[in-house]
């Protein structure tokens, strides 16, 4: 059984930075991807950043150049460094693990709130 633990989140001022962490247990080492999605009130869930097997990284258009995802293979964790935060980054951030190629094998964390406000 795949378990996901998210750390980080909270209130940050516009222009500030924040770091989210996600740890996965019970997932295979050779998982397909691991990363972050977010959902703001009244909006659909959207891609933030993914680490994909083989070492590829993928980012949502709205966060390119501001957010960076990194991975610790030994600990089976990913980290999301968020810089130059904007009020529109306010959302619940969900860690996602996909153990095989299709969404049938997706696992989700419970989410952590990030609020960007002065």
Legacy VTK file of the C-alpha trace (Angstrom):
# vtk DataFile Version 3.0
C-alpha trace
ASCII
DATASET POLYDATA
POINTS 118 float
0.000 0.000 0.000
1.428 3.346 -1.042
1.444 6.001 1.650
2.213 9.663 1.071
3.222 12.288 3.618
3.317 15.982 2.743
5.167 18.579 4.789
5.198 22.341 4.481
2.607 24.882 3.478
1.013 27.767 5.310
0.844 31.505 4.891
3.508 33.434 2.965
3.672 36.991 1.687
3.726 37.807 -2.026
7.248 37.586 -3.359
8.236 35.160 -0.644
9.413 31.571 -0.782
8.256 28.274 0.600
9.354 24.642 0.395
7.118 21.598 0.286
8.264 18.040 0.909
6.646 14.761 -0.043
7.685 11.331 1.188
6.367 8.094 -0.249
6.483 4.685 1.399
5.344 1.379 -0.008
5.901 2.529 -3.583
8.262 0.769 -5.948
11.633 2.344 -6.511
11.035 2.393 -10.260
7.801 4.366 -10.090
6.686 6.304 -13.157
6.504 9.782 -11.619
6.262 11.724 -8.390
5.381 15.357 -7.946
2.861 18.059 -7.217
-0.517 19.239 -8.425
-2.625 22.030 -6.986
-6.254 23.043 -6.834
-7.567 26.509 -6.117
-11.194 27.148 -5.084
-13.505 26.871 -8.065
-10.752 25.649 -10.371
-9.638 22.289 -11.688
-6.607 20.507 -10.352
-3.526 21.477 -12.360
0.034 20.311 -12.786
2.673 22.107 -10.761
5.813 20.016 -11.164
6.755 16.397 -11.763
9.842 14.236 -11.563
9.532 11.500 -14.186
11.459 8.254 -14.254
14.662 8.645 -16.240
15.331 12.053 -14.739
12.942 14.256 -16.706
11.268 17.200 -14.988
8.016 18.794 -16.095
6.458 22.074 -14.937
3.139 23.787 -15.317
3.344 26.934 -17.452
2.314 29.224 -14.589
5.232 28.174 -12.363
8.089 27.853 -14.853
11.108 29.839 -13.752
9.784 30.255 -10.201
9.341 26.729 -8.851
11.905 23.925 -8.794
11.294 20.259 -8.078
14.057 17.987 -6.853
14.247 14.371 -5.817
16.077 12.364 -3.190
16.168 8.852 -4.622
17.565 7.300 -1.471
14.727 8.623 0.710
12.056 8.369 -2.006
11.144 12.007 -1.557
10.505 15.029 -3.741
10.846 18.658 -2.761
9.176 21.698 -4.282
10.995 24.986 -3.851
8.593 27.832 -4.569
10.048 31.303 -5.099
8.533 34.638 -6.097
5.157 33.475 -4.865
2.050 35.259 -6.120
-1.487 35.421 -4.695
-2.625 33.254 -7.614
-0.398 30.460 -6.302
-2.814 30.109 -3.403
-4.203 26.584 -3.520
-4.193 23.181 -1.897
-1.069 21.389 -3.080
-1.281 17.629 -3.508
1.595 15.205 -3.794
1.040 12.584 -6.462
2.776 9.262 -7.001
2.173 7.215 -10.137
3.582 3.736 -9.788
2.947 2.662 -13.377
2.296 4.404 -16.688
-1.455 5.147 -16.452
-3.577 7.239 -14.038
-5.079 3.956 -12.786
-1.964 3.726 -10.648
-2.130 7.219 -9.117
-1.857 7.798 -5.388
-2.545 11.139 -3.725
-1.597 12.829 -0.496
-4.251 14.564 1.549
-3.037 18.003 0.450
-1.460 20.977 2.145
-2.749 24.549 1.968
-0.483 27.268 0.607
-1.814 30.797 1.003
-0.014 33.763 -0.548
-1.324 36.967 0.961
-0.143 40.157 2.584
LINES 1 119
118 0 1 2 3 4 5 6 7 8 9 10 11 12 13 14 15 16 17 18 19 20 21 22 23 24 25 26 27 28 29 30 31 32 33 34 35 36 37 38 39 40 41 42 43 44 45 46 47 48 49 50 51 52 53 54 55 56 57 58 59 60 61 62 63 64 65 66 67 68 69 70 71 72 73 74 75 76 77 78 79 80 81 82 83 84 85 86 87 88 89 90 91 92 93 94 95 96 97 98 99 100 101 102 103 104 105 106 107 108 109 110 111 112 113 114 115 116 117
